[in-house]
Amino acid sequence: MGQNGVTVFSGQYRHTLDPKGRLSIPGEFREALLNGSQELLMVTTNFDQCLVAYCQEEWNRILDKAKGLPMTDRHVEDFMRYFIASARKCPLDRHGRILIPPTLRGASKLNKEVILLGMNYKFEVWDHRRWKEKEEQILQSSEEIKMALASLGL
């Protein structure tokens, strides 16, 4: 648990999907979830073609914020169609796994080898090969990223 009772995820973990699409959640992530009495993840797509997982409380905060967005804005409508509408409930089973539905696996092009990235209040699930490509892009942009973060005071 992090500040203000929010579940916090950090770290990078390499895992495999089993043939049924089940993903073992890293022990540190499970501990963070269970400390917050969370046994359900909301998993959805994002625009980087990876999956994003939120605990139920954080997902509810996102939905509350989304309610206030102008539905007449085309970008908001597209966000709702892509991000909100594709979300699925993925409860932890007794072995600490979630079942990632085929639609989400397909949308994010997940193969057997995946990388989980803890990102504070959420975590991402990437196909291993696609993550390596994204990681290289990030490294190539490191100077721009440093300048942008400095301008934000970080």
Protein Blocks (a to p, Z undefined) as FASTA:
>chain_A
ZZhhiacdedjddddddfkopacddfklmmmmmmnopabdcddddfkopacdddfklmmm
mmmmmmmpcfkbmklmmmmmmmmmmpccddddfkopacddfklmmmnopafbdcdddehj
accdddfklmmmmmmmmmmmmmmmmmmmmmnoZZ
